[in-house]
Amino acid sequence: MILCGLSGKILQDKKLVSQIISAFTQLKKLRIEPLRVEDYQNVAEMMNEFNLDYEDSLHLAIAMGTKVQEIILNDKDFDTLNIKRLI
């Protein structure tokens, strides 16, 4: 997780994990979407169409499936897509 890399901490740090979960769950406009079969089915198409790796394609498939306009990612590969990247 990027937060661990930035802070120099590890995900085995239970206090850090608790703080991260608390911070995310307090975001008023945050929606956590479940993975659907359709998302997995769209991954290969996204990989080819947008030249993305598997994980990025899965994120994109979920975002497009839920019609989000903004996404929190640290990945510059999303800068060329029609979804605003917030980090």
C-alpha positions in Angstrom: 0.0 0.0 0.0 1.3 3.4 -0.9 0.7 4.8 2.5 3.1 2.3 4.0 5.8 3.2 1.5 5.3 6.9 2.2 5.4 6.5 5.9 8.1 3.9 6.1 5.7 1.6 8.1 4.5 -1.9 7.3 1.0 -3.4 7.0 1.8 -5.7 10.0 1.5 -2.5 12.2 -2.0 -3.0 13.6 -2.2 0.6 14.9 -1.3 1.9 11.4 -3.9 -0.4 9.8 -6.6 0.8 12.3 -5.7 4.4 11.5 -5.9 3.9 7.7 -9.3 2.1 8.0 -10.6 4.8 10.3 -9.5 7.6 7.9 -11.1 5.9 4.9 -14.4 5.1 6.5 -14.7 8.7 7.6 -14.6 10.0 4.0 -18.2 11.2 3.4 -18.3 10.6 -0.4 -16.3 7.3 -0.4 -18.0 4.2 -1.8 -16.4 0.9 -1.6 -17.7 -1.3 -4.4 -17.8 -5.1 -4.4 -16.1 -7.0 -7.2 -18.6 -8.4 -9.6 -18.3 -11.2 -12.1 -18.7 -8.6 -14.9 -15.7 -6.7 -13.6 -13.5 -9.8 -14.0 -15.0 -10.5 -17.4 -14.0 -6.9 -18.6 -10.4 -7.0 -17.4 -8.8 -8.6 -20.5 -10.6 -6.2 -22.8 -9.4 -3.2 -20.6 -5.9 -4.5 -20.7 -5.9 -4.6 -24.5 -7.8 -1.4 -25.1 -6.0 0.8 -22.6 -2.6 -1.0 -22.4 -3.0 -1.4 -18.6 -1.8 -4.2 -16.4 -4.2 -6.6 -14.7 -4.7 -4.6 -11.4 -5.2 -1.3 -13.2 -7.6 -2.9 -15.6 -9.6 -4.3 -12.7 -9.8 -0.9 -11.1 -10.9 0.6 -14.4 -13.5 -2.0 -15.0 -15.0 -1.4 -11.5 -14.9 2.4 -12.0 -16.5 2.2 -15.4 -19.1 -0.3 -14.2 -20.1 2.1 -11.5 -19.8 5.2 -13.7 -17.5 7.0 -11.2 -15.9 10.3 -12.4 -13.1 10.4 -9.8 -10.8 7.7 -8.5 -8.1 7.7 -5.7 -5.0 6.2 -7.2 -1.3 7.0 -7.3 -1.0 5.5 -10.8 -0.2 7.9 -13.6 -1.5 5.4 -16.2 -5.0 6.7 -15.3 -4.0 10.3 -16.4 -4.9 9.4 -20.0 -8.3 8.0 -19.2 -11.7 9.8 -18.8 -11.6 9.3 -15.0 -10.1 12.1 -12.8 -7.3 10.7 -10.7 -7.2 12.4 -7.2 -3.7 11.3 -6.0 
